[in-house]
Amino acid sequence: MSKSNRVRIMLLGGVALWLGAGAAQAQVAADSADDAAGGLQEIVVTAQKRAQNIQQVGIAITAVTPEQIANRNIASSADLAGKVVGLESYSPYGPGTSSNVVIRGIGLNDFGEGHEAPVTSYVDEFYIVAVPAVDFALFDLDRVEVLRGPQGTLFGRNSTGGLINYITKRPSQTAEGYLSASYGRFNDLKLEGAATAPLSDTVSMRLSGTSRHSDGFQKNINPALERGGQAGSDAARLQLRYQGDDGWDILLKGEYGRTRTTHAYYESKTGFVDANGLVVTDPTIVDAVGYAERNTPAAKKNVVSTNDAAFLRSSGYSGLLRIEKKFGDTTFTSLTGYQSYKRRMQEDSDGTPNPLVFASFPYQGKQLTQELRLYHDGRSTRWTVGLYGMRALGKDQPTAVFNFPLDGPTAVNPATGLYNGTYFPISLNADWRLRTNSGAVFGQIEQDFGKFTAIAGIRVTRDRKTFSDRDNAALRDCGGGAVGDCFLVSDGGTGTPVPFRLKYSATLWSGKIELDYKPNRNNLFYASISRGTKAGGFNNGFYPTGVSLARIPYGDETLISYEVGQKSTLFDRKLRINTSAFYYDYKDYQAFNYVGLAGLITNQDATAYGIETDIEAAVTPELRLYAAGAYLHTEIEDVAKVTPVGTTVVADRPMAFAPKWSASGGATYTIELPNDQSLALDWNFETRSSRYSGNFGDPGTQLEGYFKHNASITYEAAEHWQLRAFVDNISNRLNTTYGGPSFASLGIIQVRYAMPRTYGAAVRYRW
C-alpha cells in the first residue's frame, strides 16, 4: 500500500469519526454551567503553556491525577505504561534505573547515555537532557501530562514522539499537607509527606519528600550477592513562592534525590544468529561454555545465578526559578533551570554464573536552560512568542570485560554451571564527552472564526555539539580509522588510547498548522499537520568492531504527522470520549540496531499509523468506568541484517516496543457511609499484544503479549484519613519485559521478567 493511500485511509477514517460523533451530539443539549450531580470533573492542563480544559485542546493528551498516582501505585515514569494509552516504558537495566519511554512506537531504544530521547521529559516545564536522570521518584505532584505526537513548537526540543510534563504541587496561601506510608511484599516501605506554610501575606513555602526501600523481587542463588530489583531512593523538594497584588508570581524551587540499590539482574536464554542474520532463541542448545540456565536451580523466572554484583548509585540536584508577570492581557514568563546528575552502575551483562561479560557505566551530566516568553490572550486572537537557550555537558567512562572461552563448550557442574576451560580476556574502555549548545526562537498564534479556530506555530532551533572520545587501542593494527578495533585490550591495559573529536551543527525547524471546530462547549473536532525534528548526534560507548569514524555520527530525523481527533463530553458530563487517528511519515528515523557485541544508531525512513480511544463514564454517582485502547502499525524501511556468512538481507521491520494492540481500563465503585465516610473498590487491567524490544524484528527479542489486573480497596474518613489495601499483578503474570541480543554470538540472549504479584497496605493523613 502506498503512503498516499495510507494517508487517505487515515483521514477518511477520521472524517467518519467526526461525522459519527457529531450525529451523537445532536441529541445532547448544552450542559448548565455547574457540573451535574455525579458527573465527571473538569481536568485542567497546561499543554499549550497556559491553563485550559483538557477537552478544549486539540492535542492527544492524557492527564494523570494525584489520586490516580496514589491509587494505582505509580512510583516512577516506568509505571505510566499501562495507564496511558499509546505509551510503553521499559528499562534495559530493570526497575529503578533509567526508563526509556515510547509513545506510538517512537522512543529511544539505545542503552547509551549520550543520546537525547524523542519522547522528552519535563518537570515544571524544565527539560531534562540526560536520559539516566529521567527515572526519578514521583511525589507531591499536581498532575502528570502526557502529550502524544510531535510537540516541537511550544515545548520544542526533540519532541518528535511526544512528551511527559511532571507538574509539582506549588505553595499557596493555604496551610495544608499530608503524610503517607505504605508497606508491601518484599519489605517494600515507602514514606512520603508534604506541607505548605504561608510565611506572610505574599510569601509561602512548601517542603516535600519521599523515601522508598525494598529487599528486591529477584532471588540470586549466589549466596555472596544480594537480591535484585531493589528499590532504594530518597528525594526532597523545597519551594518558595511570592504572589503579590502587583501581578508578580515568583517561584524558587530546589530539589535533591539519590538512589542506592541493587538493580535487577539479567537472566539468560540460549540462542543463535540464523541464516538471515536474525537472533532466535533455541531451548535445546547450550551457550558458548556449555551452560543453559534451564538446567540449573535458576531456571525459574526471577531467580538468577550470577558471579558479578549489580548495583546503582546515583544522585542529583536541580534548581528552578520561575518569574511570571501579568500586564493586562499579556503575561511574561521567565524559566531558569539548572540540573547536575551523576550515576555509577554495574551489571553482570551475561546473566550467568560464568564470568563472560561485565560492564560499568559512571555517567555524569549537567545542564543550564533559560526560556523567555510572552503570551497574549485577546478576545479572538491568542499568541505566544519566546526564546530558548540551553547548555549541557555529558560524560561517561564505560568499561566492559569480555572473557571469550577458548576451549568451546565443556562439561559443567549442573549445580553451578561453572566453565572449566580457558578464557581469553578482552577489555573495552571509553572516555567520551558531549557538549551541547542550543538556541531557539518560537511562536504560535490562534485565531477564532466563529466556531472555528485556526492555529499555526513554528520553532527554529540552532544546535552545536562537540563529541570527543578516547578508546584504548588493541594490540592489532587500527589503520583506516576503524574505531571499533581501537579499544580492544588483551594485555592488561597497555594499549595506547586513540582519541578523536567530532563536531555537529545544524539549523532545524518544526511547526504545526491546525484547525479546530467547536459546535458547542461540549465538543471539539480537530485536524493538524505537524513537523517534528530531532537533532543528530553521536554514537557513544562501545562501538562494533571495524566501524569507521564516518559512522560515529548519525543525522537529523524529520517527522511529518497528520492527525485528526475529537473530544466529546456527553449526557450532562456523564460520559467523556476522546479519539485520535494519526499517520507518521519519517525521514531519516534514528534507528538503533545491535551489531555484534555493541550497536549503532543509523538513519532509516519509517512510517507509523494508528488510532486511539480514551473513554470515561460516570454510570451512577457510585460507579465510574474507564477504558482506553489503541491500534498501531509501524514499519522501518529497508533494514539491513548481516548473516553469519557475511551476506546482507534487506527487509522492512517493526519498531521496538510498538504493540499492534493495547488496552487498559477498570472500574471504581464508591460506597458512601455515615459521618462523611466512604469505601471505594477499584479494579483495573492492562493488556498488550506481542512486540519486540529491538528495532529489527529479531525473534529473540520478541516479548509475548500479556494481560494483568490489579485491585484495591480504600476507606476514607472525613476527608482526612485514608486507608488502602492493594494487590498488583493478581494473576502473577511474569511476562518478558526485555530481550537483548547483544551476546547471541556467545549463545546468550539477555532477558528480564515482570515483577511478580505484590500486595500491601497504605495509610494517608491530610490536613
C-alpha positions in Angstrom: 0.0 0.0 0.0 1.4 3.4 -1.0 2.0 6.2 1.6 -0.6 8.4 -0.2 -3.2 5.7 0.1 -2.5 5.2 3.8 -2.9 8.9 4.4 -6.2 8.9 2.6 -7.4 6.0 4.6 -6.4 7.5 7.9 -8.0 10.9 7.0 -11.2 9.2 5.7 -11.4 7.2 9.0 -11.0 10.5 10.9 -13.8 12.2 8.9 -16.1 9.2 9.6 -15.2 9.5 13.2 -16.1 13.2 13.2 -19.4 12.6 11.5 -20.4 9.8 13.8 -19.5 11.7 16.9 -21.3 14.8 15.5 -24.5 12.8 15.0 -24.3 11.6 18.5 -24.2 15.2 19.7 -27.4 16.2 18.1 -29.4 14.6 20.9 -27.4 16.3 23.6 -28.3 19.8 24.9 -25.8 22.2 26.3 -25.0 21.5 29.9 -25.6 24.0 32.7 -22.6 26.0 34.0 -22.4 23.8 37.0 -21.4 20.1 36.9 -24.3 17.8 37.1 -24.6 15.8 40.2 -22.3 12.8 40.0 -20.7 13.9 36.7 -17.1 13.8 35.6 -14.8 16.6 36.9 -13.1 19.0 34.6 -9.4 18.4 34.0 -7.2 21.5 33.6 -3.9 21.1 31.7 -1.1 23.4 30.5 -0.3 21.5 27.3 0.0 24.9 25.5 1.8 26.6 28.4 -1.4 28.1 29.7 -4.3 26.7 31.8 -7.0 25.1 29.6 -9.7 22.5 30.0 -8.3 19.3 28.5 -11.4 18.9 26.4 -10.7 22.2 24.6 -7.2 21.4 23.5 -6.6 19.9 20.0 -3.8 17.6 21.2 -4.0 13.9 22.2 -3.4 14.3 26.0 -3.7 12.1 29.0 -3.6 13.7 32.4 -2.8 11.6 35.4 -4.1 13.0 38.7 -2.6 12.7 42.2 -5.4 10.3 43.2 -4.5 8.0 40.2 -0.8 8.1 41.1 -1.6 7.0 44.7 -4.3 4.5 44.0 -2.6 2.8 41.1 0.9 2.6 42.7 2.6 4.8 40.1 6.0 5.4 41.7 8.1 6.3 38.6 7.9 7.1 35.0 8.1 3.4 34.1 4.8 2.8 35.9 2.9 5.1 33.5 2.9 2.3 30.9 -0.4 0.5 31.0 -2.1 3.6 32.5 -1.7 5.9 29.4 -3.0 4.9 26.0 -0.2 4.5 23.4 2.6 4.7 25.9 5.2 2.0 26.6 8.0 2.2 29.1 10.9 -0.1 29.7 14.3 -0.2 31.3 17.1 -2.4 30.0 18.5 -2.4 33.5 15.3 -3.2 35.4 13.1 -1.2 37.8 14.7 1.8 39.5 17.1 2.6 36.6 16.7 5.0 33.6 13.4 4.3 31.8 13.0 4.7 28.1 9.5 5.9 27.2 7.9 5.0 23.9 4.8 6.8 22.5 3.1 5.5 19.4 6.2 3.4 18.7 8.6 6.3 18.9 11.3 6.1 21.6 14.9 5.7 22.4 16.0 2.1 22.0 19.7 2.6 22.7 21.3 1.9 26.1 23.9 4.6 25.7 23.7 7.6 28.0 24.8 10.2 25.4 21.5 10.4 23.4 18.5 12.6 23.9 15.1 10.9 23.7 12.4 11.6 21.1 9.9 11.4 23.9 11.1 14.3 26.1 10.6 14.7 29.8 9.9 17.9 31.7 9.5 18.8 35.3 7.5 22.1 35.7 8.4 22.8 32.0 12.1 22.3 32.7 13.6 20.0 30.0 15.7 17.1 31.2 18.6 16.3 28.8 20.1 13.2 30.4 18.1 10.0 29.8 19.5 8.4 33.0 18.1 11.3 35.1 14.6 10.7 33.9 13.6 7.8 36.1 13.1 9.8 39.3 10.7 9.3 42.2 7.2 10.7 41.7 6.0 12.5 44.7 3.9 15.5 45.7 2.6 16.1 42.1 -0.3 18.2 41.0 -0.6 16.0 37.8 1.3 14.4 35.0 0.5 15.4 31.4 1.4 13.0 28.6 1.2 14.6 25.1 1.2 12.3 22.2 2.6 13.3 18.8 5.3 15.9 17.8 5.3 18.9 20.2 8.1 20.8 18.6 6.5 24.3 18.6 6.0 25.4 22.2 7.9 22.7 24.1 10.3 22.2 21.3 13.5 20.3 21.8 13.5 16.8 20.0 9.8 16.1 20.9 9.1 14.1 17.8 7.3 11.3 19.6 5.7 13.4 22.4 6.5 14.5 25.9 5.7 14.0 29.6 5.4 17.0 31.8 5.6 16.3 35.6 3.9 19.2 37.4 4.7 19.5 41.1 2.3 20.9 43.7 3.1 24.6 44.3 3.0 26.5 47.6 -0.1 28.6 48.2 -1.6 30.8 50.9 -3.5 27.9 52.4 -1.8 25.8 55.1 -2.2 22.2 54.1 -0.3 19.0 53.6 -0.2 15.2 54.0 1.7 12.3 55.4 1.6 8.8 53.9 3.2 5.4 54.4 2.9 2.1 52.6 4.3 -1.3 53.2 4.1 -4.3 50.8 5.7 -7.6 49.7 9.5 -7.8 49.6 9.6 -5.4 52.6 8.7 -2.5 50.2 8.4 0.5 52.5 7.6 3.9 51.2 7.2 7.1 53.2 6.0 10.5 51.7 5.0 13.8 53.0 4.5 17.5 52.2 3.4 20.7 53.9 2.6 24.2 52.8 3.0 27.1 55.2 2.2 30.8 54.5 5.2 32.9 55.7 3.4 36.3 55.1 0.6 37.7 53.0 2.6 37.3 49.9 5.2 34.5 50.6 4.6 30.8 51.1 6.7 27.7 51.4 6.3 24.1 50.6 8.5 21.2 51.8 8.0 17.7 50.5 10.0 14.5 50.5 9.9 10.7 49.9 11.8 7.6 50.8 11.4 4.1 49.4 13.4 0.9 50.1 12.7 -2.7 49.4 14.5 -6.1 49.5 14.1 -6.8 45.8 12.0 -9.3 43.9 14.8 -11.3 42.3 16.5 -14.1 44.2 20.2 -14.7 43.4 21.2 -18.2 44.3 24.8 -17.0 44.6 25.0 -16.5 48.5 27.6 -13.8 48.1 25.3 -11.4 46.2 22.1 -9.5 47.1 18.6 -9.9 45.8 18.0 -8.0 42.6 15.3 -5.5 41.7 15.5 -3.5 44.9 14.1 -0.1 45.5 16.3 2.4 47.3 15.6 6.1 46.7 15.3 9.3 48.7 14.3 12.7 47.5 13.3 16.1 48.9 12.0 19.4 47.4 11.8 22.9 48.8 9.8 25.7 47.2 9.4 29.4 48.0 6.7 31.4 46.3 5.9 35.1 46.1 2.4 36.1 44.9 1.9 39.9 45.0 -1.1 42.1 44.2 1.1 43.8 41.6 0.8 40.8 39.2 4.2 39.2 40.1 4.3 35.4 40.7 7.8 34.2 41.5 8.7 30.6 42.4 12.1 29.3 43.5 12.5 25.6 43.7 15.4 23.3 44.8 15.4 19.5 44.7 17.7 16.7 45.6 17.5 13.0 45.0 19.6 9.9 45.3 19.4 6.1 44.7 21.4 3.3 46.4 20.2 -0.1 45.3 20.9 -3.4 43.6 19.1 -3.2 40.3 17.5 -6.2 38.5 19.9 -8.8 37.1 19.8 -10.2 33.6 18.6 -13.7 33.2 19.7 -15.7 30.2 18.2 -17.8 27.4 20.1 -19.7 24.8 20.0 -18.7 21.2 22.0 -18.0 18.0 22.1 -15.9 14.8 20.2 -17.7 12.0 21.0 -17.8 8.3 19.0 -14.5 7.8 21.0 -12.6 10.4 18.2 -12.7 12.9 18.7 -13.6 16.6 16.5 -16.5 17.6 16.1 -18.5 20.9 16.7 -22.2 21.0 15.9 -24.1 24.2 17.7 -27.2 23.0 21.2 -25.8 22.9 23.8 -24.5 25.4 25.8 -21.3 25.3 29.5 -21.0 24.3 30.7 -22.6 27.6 28.1 -25.3 27.7 25.8 -23.6 30.2 22.0 -23.4 30.0 20.0 -21.7 32.8 17.1 -24.1 32.2 19.3 -26.9 33.6 20.0 -25.2 36.9 18.2 -24.0 40.0 18.0 -20.6 38.3 15.6 -21.9 35.7 12.6 -20.2 37.5 11.7 -16.7 36.4 13.1 -14.0 38.7 15.6 -16.5 40.1 19.2 -15.8 38.9 22.7 -17.1 39.3 25.4 -14.5 38.5 29.0 -14.1 39.5 29.1 -10.3 39.5 27.1 -7.8 41.5 24.6 -5.4 40.0 24.3 -2.0 41.7 23.2 1.5 41.0 24.4 4.6 42.8 23.1 7.9 41.6 22.5 11.4 43.0 21.4 14.7 41.5 20.2 18.2 42.4 18.3 20.8 40.4 17.1 24.4 40.8 14.3 26.3 39.0 13.5 30.0 39.1 10.1 30.8 37.5 9.1 34.5 37.2 5.7 35.5 35.9 4.3 39.0 35.5 0.9 39.9 34.1 0.4 43.1 32.1 -3.3 43.2 31.4 -4.0 40.6 28.7 -0.3 39.8 28.3 1.8 37.5 30.5 5.6 37.5 30.7 7.3 34.2 31.9 10.9 33.5 32.6 12.2 30.0 33.4 15.8 29.5 34.5 16.8 25.9 35.4 19.9 24.0 36.3 20.5 20.3 36.9 23.5 18.2 37.9 23.3 14.4 37.9 25.8 11.6 38.3 25.4 7.8 38.3 27.5 4.8 38.6 26.0 1.5 37.5 27.5 -2.0 37.3 26.0 -5.1 35.8 26.6 -8.8 35.1 25.9 -8.5 31.4 25.6 -12.2 30.5 23.3 -13.2 33.4 25.1 -16.5 34.1 27.5 -17.7 36.9 30.3 -17.7 34.4 32.5 -14.5 34.2 31.8 -13.9 30.5 30.8 -10.2 30.3 30.9 -7.5 33.0 30.2 -3.7 32.4 30.3 -0.5 34.4 28.9 3.0 33.5 30.0 6.0 35.5 27.9 8.8 33.9 27.9 12.5 34.8 25.8 15.3 33.3 24.8 18.9 34.0 22.7 21.5 32.1 21.6 25.1 32.2 18.5 26.3 30.4 16.7 29.6 30.0 13.3 30.4 28.4 11.7 33.8 28.0 8.2 34.0 26.5 5.2 36.3 26.1 1.6 35.1 26.0 -1.3 37.4 24.9 -4.9 36.4 25.5 -7.2 38.6 23.3 -10.9 38.2 22.7 -10.5 36.2 19.5 -6.7 36.1 19.0 -4.1 34.5 21.2 -0.4 34.3 20.6 2.8 33.1 22.2 6.4 34.1 21.3 9.6 33.1 23.0 13.3 32.5 23.2 15.1 29.4 24.5 18.7 28.6 25.3 20.5 25.5 26.7 24.0 24.4 27.5 24.6 20.8 28.5 27.6 18.5 29.2 27.5 14.8 29.5 30.5 12.4 30.0 31.0 8.7 30.7 33.9 6.3 31.2 32.2 2.9 30.4 34.2 -0.2 31.0 33.4 -3.8 29.8 35.4 -7.0 30.2 34.7 -9.9 27.8 36.2 -13.3 28.7 35.9 -15.3 25.5 36.1 -19.1 26.0 38.9 -20.7 24.1 38.0 -24.4 24.7 34.4 -24.3 23.4 31.6 -26.0 25.3 32.9 -28.3 28.0 31.3 -30.3 30.8 29.9 -28.1 33.6 28.8 -28.7 37.1 25.0 -28.8 36.7 24.6 -27.2 40.2 26.7 -24.2 39.4 27.1 -24.1 35.6 30.8 -23.1 36.0 33.0 -23.3 32.9 36.2 -25.4 33.4 38.1 -24.2 30.3 40.4 -21.3 29.5 39.3 -17.7 28.9 40.8 -15.0 26.6 40.1 -11.6 28.3 39.4 -8.5 26.3 38.8 -5.1 27.9 36.8 -2.3 26.4 37.3 1.2 27.8 35.9 4.5 26.6 36.1 8.1 27.8 33.7 10.3 26.0 32.3 13.8 26.4 29.5 15.5 24.7 28.9 19.3 24.8 25.7 20.7 23.5 24.7 24.4 22.9 21.3 25.1 21.6 19.2 28.2 21.0 15.7 28.6 19.6 13.0 31.1 18.8 9.4 30.1 18.6 5.9 31.4 18.2 2.3 30.3 17.9 -0.9 32.1 17.0 -4.6 31.1 17.4 -7.4 33.0 15.6 -11.1 32.4 16.2 -13.5 32.4 13.3 -16.9 31.8 14.9 -16.9 28.1 15.8 -13.6 27.5 14.1 -10.1 28.2 15.4 -7.0 28.3 13.1 -3.7 27.6 14.8 -0.2 28.0 13.3 3.2 27.7 15.0 6.9 27.5 14.2 10.1 26.9 16.1 13.6 27.4 14.7 16.5 25.8 16.6 20.2 26.1 16.2 22.2 23.2 17.6 26.0 22.9 18.1 27.6 19.7 19.5 31.2 18.7 20.2 31.9 15.0 20.9 35.2 13.6 21.9 36.3 10.1 22.9 39.4 8.2 24.0 39.3 4.5 23.4 42.0 2.1 24.4 43.8 0.6 21.4 44.0 -3.1 20.6 47.2 -5.0 20.1 46.4 -5.1 16.4 46.6 -2.5 13.6 44.0 0.3 13.9 44.6 1.5 10.4 41.8 3.1 8.3 40.2 4.8 11.2 38.5 1.6 12.4 37.4 2.8 15.9 35.9 -0.5 16.9 39.3 -2.2 16.5 41.0 0.5 18.6 39.8 -0.2 22.1 40.2 -4.0 22.5 42.8 -4.6 25.1 44.1 -8.1 25.9 47.3 -7.3 27.7 46.2 -5.8 31.0 45.7 -2.3 29.7 48.9 -1.4 27.9 47.1 -0.4 24.7 47.5 3.2 23.5 44.4 5.5 23.8 43.1 6.6 20.4 41.4 10.0 20.8 39.1 11.6 18.3 36.9 14.7 18.1 33.8 15.3 16.1 31.5 18.3 15.7 27.9 18.8 14.7 25.9 21.9 13.8 22.5 22.4 12.2 19.6 24.7 12.0 16.3 22.8 12.3 12.7 23.9 12.2 9.5 22.4 13.5 5.9 23.6 13.3 2.2 22.9 13.0 -1.0 24.0 11.4 -4.3 23.0 13.0 -8.0 23.7 12.5 -10.4 23.2 15.4 -14.2 23.1 15.2 -16.3 23.6 18.3 -20.0 23.3 17.6 -20.7 23.8 21.3 -18.6 23.8 24.5 -19.0 20.0 24.9 -17.4 19.0 21.6 -14.2 19.6 19.8 -13.1 18.3 16.4 -9.6 19.0 15.2 -7.2 18.3 12.3 -3.5 19.1 12.3 -0.3 18.7 10.3 2.9 18.9 12.4 6.5 18.8 11.5 8.8 17.5 14.2 12.6 17.3 14.1 15.2 15.7 16.3 18.8 16.8 16.1 21.5 14.4 15.0 24.2 13.2 17.4 27.0 10.7 18.0 27.1 7.0 18.8 28.8 6.7 22.1 30.1 4.0 24.5 31.2 0.8 22.8 31.4 0.5 19.0 31.1 -2.6 16.8 34.4 -4.0 15.6 35.6 -2.3 12.4 33.2 0.7 12.5 34.8 3.8 10.9 34.8 7.3 12.2 32.3 8.2 9.5 29.7 6.0 11.1 30.0 7.5 14.6 27.7 10.5 13.8 24.0 10.0 12.9 21.9 12.5 11.1 18.8 14.6 12.0 15.4 12.9 11.8 12.2 14.6 10.5 8.6 13.6 11.1 5.5 14.8 9.3 2.5 13.9 11.3 -1.1 14.0 10.1 -3.7 13.8 12.8 -7.5 14.1 13.3 -9.4 13.8 16.5 -12.5 14.5 18.5 -13.2 15.2 22.2 -16.7 15.0 23.5 -18.5 15.3 26.8 -22.0 13.8 26.7 -25.1 13.3 28.8 -24.7 16.0 31.4 -21.0 15.3 31.9 -21.6 11.6 32.5 -19.6 10.4 29.5 -16.3 11.6 28.0 -14.9 10.2 24.7 -11.6 11.2 23.2 -10.4 9.7 19.9 -7.5 10.4 17.6 -6.1 8.9 14.4 -2.7 9.6 13.0 -0.2 8.9 10.2 3.5 9.4 10.6 5.9 9.8 7.7 9.5 9.7 8.9 12.6 10.8 7.0 15.9 9.5 8.5 14.4 8.0 11.6 17.1 7.4 14.1 17.0 3.6 14.5 19.2 1.6 16.9 20.5 -1.7 15.7 22.6 -4.4 17.5 25.8 -5.1 15.6 27.8 -7.9 17.2 28.5 -7.2 20.8 27.6 -3.5 20.5 25.2 -1.4 18.5 24.8 1.7 16.3 22.2 4.3 15.6 21.6 4.7 11.8 19.1 6.8 9.8 16.2 4.9 8.1 13.0 6.0 6.6 9.9 4.8 8.6 6.1 5.0 8.8 3.6 4.5 11.5 -0.2 4.9 11.8 -2.9 4.1 14.3 -6.0 5.1 16.2 -6.5 5.7 20.0 -9.6 6.0 22.1 -10.0 7.1 25.7 -13.4 6.7 27.5 -14.5 7.6 30.9 -18.1 7.2 32.3 -19.9 8.1 35.4 -22.6 5.4 35.1 -24.1 6.3 38.5 -22.9 8.6 41.3 -21.2 5.5 42.8 -19.8 3.7 39.7 -17.1 5.0 37.4 -15.8 3.1 34.4 -12.7 3.9 32.3 -11.1 2.3 29.3 -8.5 3.1 26.7 -7.4 1.3 23.6 -5.0 1.7 20.7 -4.2 0.1 17.3 -0.7 0.8 16.0 1.3 -0.2 12.9 4.9 0.6 12.5 7.5 0.0 9.8 11.2 0.8 9.4 12.1 0.6 5.8 15.0 -1.3 4.1 16.7 -2.6 7.3 19.9 -4.4 6.6 20.9 -7.5 8.6 24.3 -9.2 8.1 24.2 -13.0 8.1 26.8 -15.3 9.7 28.4 -15.9 6.2 28.7 -12.1 5.6 25.8 -11.6 3.1 23.2 -8.8 3.7 19.5 -9.3 4.0 17.3 -6.2 3.5 13.7 -6.1 4.7 11.1 -3.8 6.4 11.0 -4.3 10.2 8.7 -3.1 13.0 9.7 -0.5 15.6 10.6 -1.6 19.1 8.0 -1.6 21.9 5.2 -1.0 19.4 2.4 -3.5 20.1 -0.2 -3.7 17.4 -3.0 -3.8 20.0 -3.0 -2.3 23.6 -5.8 -1.6 26.0 -6.4 -0.7 29.7 -9.4 0.1 31.8 -11.2 -0.6 35.0 -14.0 0.3 37.4 -14.3 2.2 40.7 -17.3 1.7 42.9 -17.7 4.1 45.9 -20.0 3.3 48.8 -21.0 6.3 50.9 -21.0 5.6 54.6 -22.4 7.6 57.6 -20.4 10.5 59.1 -18.7 11.6 55.9 -17.0 8.2 55.4 -16.7 6.2 52.2 -15.4 2.9 50.8 -14.0 2.7 47.3 -13.4 -0.6 45.4 -11.2 -0.4 42.4 -10.2 -2.9 39.7 -8.1 -2.2 36.7 -6.3 -4.0 33.9 -3.8 -3.6 31.1 -3.1 -5.8 28.1 -0.7 -5.8 25.2 -0.2 -7.8 22.1 3.3 -9.1 21.4 6.1 -6.7 20.4 9.8 -6.5 20.0 12.4 -5.0 22.3 14.7 -4.3 19.3 14.0 -2.3 16.2 14.7 -5.1 13.8 12.3 -7.8 14.5 14.7 -10.4 15.8 12.6 -13.4 17.1 14.9 -13.5 20.1 13.7 -10.0 21.2 10.0 -10.7 20.8 8.1 -10.1 24.0 4.9 -12.1 24.4 1.5 -10.4 24.9 0.1 -10.3 28.3 -2.9 -9.4 30.5 -2.5 -8.1 34.0 -5.0 -6.9 36.5 -4.9 -5.2 39.9 -7.3 -4.3 42.7 -7.6 -2.1 45.7 -10.0 -1.1 48.5 -9.8 2.4 50.0 -11.5 3.7 53.2 -11.8 7.4 53.7 -12.9 9.3 56.8 -13.9 12.9 57.0 -11.5 13.8 54.1 -8.5 13.4 56.5 -7.7 9.7 56.9 -7.3 7.2 54.1 -6.6 3.5 54.5 -5.9 1.4 51.4 -5.1 -2.3 50.7 -3.9 -3.4 47.3 -2.9 -6.3 45.2 -0.9 -5.7 41.9 -0.5 -8.4 39.2 -3.2 -10.5 40.8 -2.6 -13.5 38.4 1.2 -13.3 38.9 1.9 -12.8 35.2 5.6 -13.0 34.7 5.8 -11.8 31.1 9.1 -10.9 29.5 9.8 -7.2 29.7 13.1 -7.1 27.8 15.2 -9.2 25.5 18.7 -8.3 24.4 20.5 -10.0 21.5 24.0 -8.4 22.1 25.6 -11.7 23.1 23.9 -14.1 20.6 27.4 -14.9 19.3 28.1 -16.4 22.7 24.8 -18.3 22.6 23.2 -15.9 25.2 20.1 -13.8 25.0 19.5 -11.4 27.9 16.0 -11.4 29.3 14.2 -9.8 32.2 10.7 -10.6 33.6 8.0 -8.6 35.1 7.6 -8.1 38.9 5.6 -10.9 40.5 2.4 -10.4 42.4 2.7 -7.7 45.1 0.4 -6.7 47.9 0.4 -4.3 50.8 -1.4 -1.6 52.7 -1.1 2.2 52.8 -2.2 4.9 55.2 -2.5 8.7 54.5 -3.4 11.7 56.6 -4.3 15.1 55.0 -4.9 18.4 56.7 
